[in-house]
Amino acid sequence: MVTRTRASDLTSSPLAFDHQATTPCAAEVVEAMEPYWCEQWGNPSSRQHRLGLSAAAAVSLARRQLAECLAVEPERVVFTSGATEANNLALLGHARARRRSGDRPGHLISVVTEHHAVLDPLHQLQREGFQLTLLKPGPDGLISPDDLRDAITADTVMVSVMAANNEIGVLQPLAELSAICRQRGITVHSDAAQAFGHIPLDPDALGLDLVSLSAHKLYGPKGIGALVIRPGIDLTPLQWGGGQEQGLRPGTLPAPLIVGFAAAARLTVAERDARSARLQELRDHLLRGLEEQLPQILLNGAQAPRLAHNLNISVPGVNGNRLHRALRPELTCSSGSACSNGSPSHVLQALGRSRQLAEASLRLSLGRSTTEQDVEQAIRVITQAVRALTP
């Protein structure tokens, strides 16, 4: 029997609680990009005429604006197609560059709860002969500096730890971790796709050498990101042809997306503190309301330090697939990373949750448009769904 999706099912507007998967492009960002789609359509590399010069100037200004949001020099910002490409360029590019200058592959350290955009490149390097250690966090999702210190060997060349976890929202102690690495001359990379625009992010103050960013997590366009590189960090490019972005990322620069990225960064950084305070209050209200109605729920990850707009819970005693099917018509949320393809969360299982609890988890992420009424409705919808599925 074939189940058909009704048009009304696709046009309805369920409550939006999946802002960590992506965010809507802010109206201000769309407005900033608009001229560069049609009127100012030039190629930034074609500087023999006004259209190309205009596009090049827009890219240069956007690079400077983005750098200002990070307190770094503009030439340290290399544009990519997103954080996934930035992660690959950072990890593969730097590890291979280090190998080229050494006698043998080195040792890499990361965390088992990283996004697959970090884990998969690291496993590729492992296939190329590098040693890999994946640290396991505590039940709160946080890495112990002592565990990192104990994992370091004489061959360790790079450590990669994400700033904010994409599923449970916990904030890793990057400054402490990078200080340990700096004493030993070890390069530090951080996937900051979920952090930038939501918490203060100063790569130099945190001691980070390589930082991956994404625009669509902070109300910017999809298809654009960046890698921030400390001077003196050697990278081998992953592709060749054209020489753009200091020869590290060739190809025609997408001027509209770059302009949109900078506009989104400026917008989110400017409103960050007020937005975070409001969303944390709403998030805490959501948690309290769910705990009052469903005292059996389990909070995943430390309550603090944590992204203000993230809440991740598991619901014991219910089938995860049935729970998400029940919620889908009225509530947009997820059970893990948007890139997990429905597999049980490796993050939650690393924290000690069973497969069943990982499947019966809800990642609820709030956004700029979330209201108190939305939170009240979410509490009602989730409570009704869980009670209907509880024996």
Residue pairs with C-beta under 8 A, 6 or more apart in sequence:
9 329
12 329
14 328
14 329
14 330
14 331
14 332
15 330
15 331
15 332
15 374
15 377
15 378
15 381
16 332
16 367
16 369
16 370
16 374
17 331
17 332
17 333
17 364
17 365
17 366
17 370
17 374
17 378
18 332
18 333
18 334
18 338
18 363
18 365
19 309
19 365
19 366
19 367
19 370
20 166
20 167
20 169
20 194
20 217
20 309
20 310
20 334
20 338
20 363
20 365
21 334
21 338
21 365
22 216
22 217
22 222
22 338
23 216
23 217
23 218
23 219
23 220
23 367
23 368
24 219
24 367
24 369
25 216
25 219
25 220
25 221
25 260
25 264
26 219
26 220
26 263
26 264
26 267
26 368
28 263
28 267
29 219
29 220
29 221
29 260
29 263
29 264
29 267
30 260
32 259
32 260
32 262
32 263
33 221
33 256
33 257
33 259
33 260
33 263
36 55
36 58
36 255
36 256
36 259
37 256
40 51
40 54
40 55
40 58
40 255
41 51
41 55
42 49
42 50
42 51
42 52
42 53
42 54
42 55
42 56
42 255
43 51
43 52
43 55
43 252
43 253
44 52
44 55
44 56
44 58
44 59
44 252
44 253
44 255
45 52
45 56
45 242
45 244
45 252
45 253
46 52
46 55
47 53
47 56
55 253
55 255
58 255
58 258
58 259
59 253
59 255
59 258
59 259
60 74
61 262
62 258
62 259
62 261
62 262
62 263
63 74
63 77
63 79
63 258
63 262
64 74
65 262
65 265
65 266
66 74
66 77
66 226
66 261
66 262
66 265
67 73
67 74
67 76
67 77
69 196
69 265
69 266
69 269
70 77
70 196
70 201
70 202
70 203
70 211
70 228
71 202
71 203
71 204
71 205
72 203
72 204
72 228
75 246
76 228
76 229
76 230
76 231
77 226
77 227
77 228
78 86
78 89
78 226
78 227
78 228
78 229
78 245
78 246
78 248
78 249
79 224
79 225
79 226
79 245
79 249
79 253
79 258
79 261
80 86
80 89
80 224
80 225
80 226
80 227
80 249
81 223
81 224
81 225
82 214
82 215
82 216
82 222
82 223
82 224
82 225
83 117
83 191
83 192
83 193
83 212
83 213
83 214
83 217
83 225
84 117
84 225
85 225
85 249
86 212
86 213
86 214
86 225
86 226
86 227
87 115
87 117
87 118
87 121
87 189
87 191
87 212
88 117
88 121
88 238
89 227
89 235
89 237
89 238
89 248
89 249
90 160
90 189
90 210
90 212
90 227
90 235
91 108
91 118
91 121
91 122
91 125
91 158
91 160
91 189
92 121
92 124
92 125
92 236
92 238
93 235
93 236
93 237
93 238
93 248
94 158
94 187
94 189
94 210
94 233
94 234
94 235
94 236
95 105
95 106
95 108
95 125
95 130
95 157
95 158
96 128
96 236
97 234
97 235
97 236
98 106
98 157
98 158
98 187
98 234
99 105
99 106
99 129
99 130
100 236
101 234
104 129
104 155
105 125
105 128
105 129
105 130
105 131
106 130
106 131
106 155
106 156
106 157
106 158
107 130
107 131
107 132
107 133
107 153
107 155
107 156
107 157
108 122
108 125
108 126
108 130
108 131
108 132
108 133
108 156
108 157
108 158
108 159
108 160
109 132
109 133
109 134
109 135
109 148
109 151
109 152
109 156
109 158
109 159
109 160
110 118
110 119
110 122
110 132
110 133
110 134
110 135
110 159
110 160
110 161
111 134
111 135
111 136
111 137
111 143
111 160
111 161
111 162
111 172
112 134
112 135
112 136
112 137
112 346
112 350
113 137
113 141
113 165
113 167
113 168
113 346
113 347
113 350
113 351
114 134
114 160
114 161
114 162
114 191
115 162
115 166
115 191
115 193
115 337
115 339
116 337
116 339
116 340
117 191
117 339
118 160
118 162
118 191
119 134
122 132
122 134
122 160
123 132
125 132
126 132
131 153
131 155
133 151
135 143
135 147
135 148
135 151
136 147
136 350
137 143
137 350
137 351
138 144
139 351
139 352
140 170
140 301
140 302
140 351
141 165
141 168
141 170
141 300
141 301
141 302
141 347
141 351
142 170
142 172
142 173
142 302
143 161
143 172
143 173
143 177
145 173
145 176
145 177
145 180
148 159
148 177
148 180
148 181
149 180
152 180
152 181
152 184
152 186
156 184
156 186
157 186
157 187
158 186
158 187
158 188
158 189
159 177
159 181
159 186
159 187
159 188
159 189
160 188
160 189
160 190
160 191
161 172
161 174
161 177
161 188
161 189
161 190
162 172
162 190
162 191
162 192
162 193
162 194
162 195
163 171
163 172
163 174
163 190
163 191
163 192
163 194
163 195
163 196
163 199
163 201
164 170
164 171
164 172
164 192
164 194
164 195
164 198
164 199
164 307
164 310
165 172
165 194
165 301
165 347
166 193
166 194
166 337
167 300
167 312
167 336
167 337
167 345
167 347
167 348
167 363
168 300
168 301
168 306
168 310
168 312
168 347
168 348
168 351
168 363
169 194
169 301
169 306
169 307
169 309
169 310
169 311
169 312
169 365
170 301
170 302
170 305
170 306
171 195
171 199
171 305
171 306
171 307
174 188
174 190
174 206
174 207
174 208
175 205
175 206
175 207
177 188
178 188
178 206
178 207
178 208
179 207
181 187
181 188
181 207
182 188
182 207
187 209
187 210
187 233
188 207
188 208
188 209
188 210
189 208
189 209
189 210
189 211
189 212
190 206
190 208
190 210
190 211
190 212
191 212
192 201
192 211
192 212
192 213
193 212
193 213
193 214
193 217
193 225
194 217
194 307
195 201
195 307
196 213
196 214
196 217
196 218
196 265
197 217
197 218
197 219
197 264
197 265
197 268
197 269
197 272
198 218
198 268
198 272
198 276
198 307
198 308
198 309
199 272
199 276
199 307
200 272
201 211
203 211
203 228
203 230
204 230
208 228
208 230
209 229
209 230
209 233
210 227
210 228
210 229
210 230
210 233
211 227
211 228
212 225
212 226
212 227
213 225
213 226
213 227
213 228
214 224
214 225
215 221
215 222
215 224
215 225
215 257
215 260
215 261
215 264
215 265
216 222
216 223
216 224
218 264
218 265
218 268
219 264
219 267
219 268
219 368
220 260
220 261
220 263
220 264
220 265
221 256
221 257
221 260
221 261
221 264
223 254
223 257
224 254
224 257
224 258
224 260
224 261
225 261
226 261
227 248
229 235
235 248
237 247
237 248
237 249
237 250
239 249
239 250
239 251
240 250
241 250
241 251
242 250
242 251
242 252
243 250
244 250
244 251
244 252
244 253
245 253
268 275
271 368
275 308
275 368
276 308
276 309
277 308
279 308
279 309
279 366
279 367
279 370
280 308
280 309
282 366
282 370
282 371
282 372
282 375
283 308
283 309
283 310
283 311
283 366
285 372
285 375
286 311
286 364
286 366
286 375
286 378
286 379
287 299
287 311
287 313
289 375
289 376
289 379
290 297
290 313
290 379
290 382
290 383
291 297
293 379
293 383
294 315
294 382
294 383
294 386
294 387
296 315
296 316
296 317
297 313
297 314
297 315
297 316
298 313
298 314
298 315
298 316
298 353
298 357
299 311
299 312
299 313
300 312
300 313
300 314
300 348
300 351
300 353
300 361
301 312
301 351
309 365
309 366
309 367
309 370
310 363
310 364
310 365
311 362
311 363
311 364
311 365
311 366
312 348
312 361
312 362
312 363
312 364
313 361
313 362
313 364
314 348
314 353
314 357
314 358
314 360
314 361
314 362
315 323
315 360
315 361
315 362
315 386
316 357
316 360
317 390
317 391
318 360
318 386
318 389
318 390
319 359
319 360
319 389
320 335
320 344
320 356
320 358
320 359
320 360
320 361
321 359
322 389
323 360
323 362
323 385
323 386
323 389
324 333
324 335
326 385
326 388
326 389
327 333
327 362
327 381
327 382
327 385
330 377
330 381
331 378
331 381
331 382
333 362
333 363
333 364
333 365
334 362
334 363
335 342
335 344
335 345
335 358
335 359
335 360
335 361
335 362
335 363
336 343
336 344
336 345
336 346
336 347
336 348
336 358
336 361
336 363
337 345
337 347
340 346
344 355
344 358
344 359
345 353
345 358
345 361
348 357
348 358
348 361
349 355
349 358
353 361
362 382
364 378
366 375
